[in-house]
Amino acid sequence: MTLTSRRDILKTLALGSAAALFSPHTLLSATLPQKTRLGVALVGLGYYSTDLLAPALQQTKNCYLAGIVTGTPSKAEAWQKKYNIPEKNIYNYQNFDQIANNPDIDVIYVVLPPSMHREYVVRAANAGKHVWCEKPMAITVQECQAMIDACRKNKKTLAIGYRLQHEPNTQEYRRIVQKKLLGNVQKVNCAAGYREGRTDHWKQKKEMGGGVLYDMGVYAIQGARMGTGMEPIAILSAKTSTIRPEIYKNGLDETTVATLEFPGGVRADIKTSFGENTNFLNITCQKGEIKMEPYSAYAGVKGSSPLGEINHSYQLPWQQANQMDDDALAIMQNKPLLVPGEEGLRDIKVVEAIYKSAASGQRVKV
C-alpha cells in the first residue's frame, strides 16, 4: 500500500466519523431542549379514556394529551375537535406503528381490553415509546413477561395503571403497615365489586380477558398484598360462581372468593364480584385494626385506625392525573417508576393460582 492511498483511506475514515458525529440526527438530539411535559397518546377511547383519562390530562402538569389511537372515525373526529388534536397525531390500528416517527408522542397509554394489551405494549415499545398499560396487565404471566422484555429491549419504561399506589390514603395505611406502627399484621379481609349492568362487554367475554377476577379482582389482590406488606406464597382455597349464567357463560366468574396464605401464617380473605356493590379493606394488626372504606373508589377513599382518621380528600379525576404526573416525572428524571411492569406480573401470577385452586379444590403455590 502506498503512502498516498493510506492517507486517502485515513482521510475517508475521518470524514466518515465526522459525518456520523455531525449528522442531522445527532445534531438534532444534542440541541433539542429537555422536555418539561411529555406527550401522551391514548390507545382505545372507551369509557375510561373518555370520562377519566382525557379530562385528567387537562389537569396534569408533567404530561398532556398529544394524540389518540382509535378504530372509530367518528370518535377520532369528535376528539380532534374537543381537544384540538393535530391531524398528524391521530392514528388507527392499521397505521399505529407509524407513531414511531412522531416526536410529539413520548408515551403510549394502552387502554384496551386485556386480550390486546400484550400486542399493543410490544408494538409501542418497538416504536420507541414509553408505555403505560391499564390493569389487568395481561391475561397470562407469559404475556406479562413478553411486555416487560419488549420494553427492556427497547430501553423504554413500562408502568401499570394502578392509580391507588399513587393515592395518599393508600400510601398512609401502607406506611402504618410497613413501619409496624400497630405491630405485625395478623390477617386481612378485602372486597372489591359492583353490580355490572352491561351484558355484552369485554368483561363478559372470556377470550377478551373477561371475568371479575381479572378486573375488580386485581383490586382485592392488591388490597391483600398491600395490606399485609408481603407477597402471597399460596392460595389455600378459592371458588368462582355466578348467579347470572346467561351472562357469565361457560364458567366465567361473576363472583370469586379466595383465601391467600402469606409468610408467617398470615391469611387474607378476598372477595370480588360483578354482582354486588362492595368495597373495603380491613387490616387486623396486633394493636388494632386499620379500616378503609371505600378502599378503591375513584374518589372518597378514606379510613381509620387507632392512630386516627385517614382522609386526604380530592375530586375526580385527580387520581388519574396524579398517577400520570408521577409516571411522567419519573421518566423525565430517569427515576424508578412507582408501579413498573413487574408489579402487574405479580398480580397475574396470583390470578392464575386462584383459578387453578378454584378448579382443583386444592392449595396452589403462587
Sequence and secondary structure as in RCSB ss.txt:
>XXXX:A:sequence
MTLTSRRDILKTLALGSAAALFSPHTLLSATLPQKTRLGVALVGLGYYSTDLLAPALQQTKNCYLAGIVTGTPSK
AEAWQKKYNIPEKNIYNYQNFDQIANNPDIDVIYVVLPPSMHREYVVRAANAGKHVWCEKPMAITVQECQAMIDA
CRKNKKTLAIGYRLQHEPNTQEYRRIVQKKLLGNVQKVNCAAGYREGRTDHWKQKKEMGGGVLYDMGVYAIQGAR
MGTGMEPIAILSAKTSTIRPEIYKNGLDETTVATLEFPGGVRADIKTSFGENTNFLNITCQKGEIKMEPYSAYAG
VKGSSPLGEINHSYQLPWQQANQMDDDALAIMQNKPLLVPGEEGLRDIKVVEAIYKSAASGQRVKV
>XXXX:A:secstr
  HHHHHHHHHHHHHHHHHHHT HHHHHHHHS   SSEEEEEE  SHIIIIIIHHHTTT SSEEEEEEE S HHH
HHHHHHHHT  GGGEE SSSGGGGGG TT  EEEE S GGGHHHHHHHHHHTT EEEE SS  SSHHHHHHHHHH
HHHTT  EEE  GGGG HHHHHHHHHHHTTTT SEEEEEEEEE     SSSGGG GGGT STTTTTHHHHHHHHH
HHHTS   EEEEEEEE S TTTS TT  SEEEEEEE GGG EEEEEEESSS EEEEEEEETTEEEEESSSS SS 
  EEETTEEE     TTHHHHHHHHHHHHHHHTT   SSBHHHHHHHHHHHHHHHHHHHHSS EE 
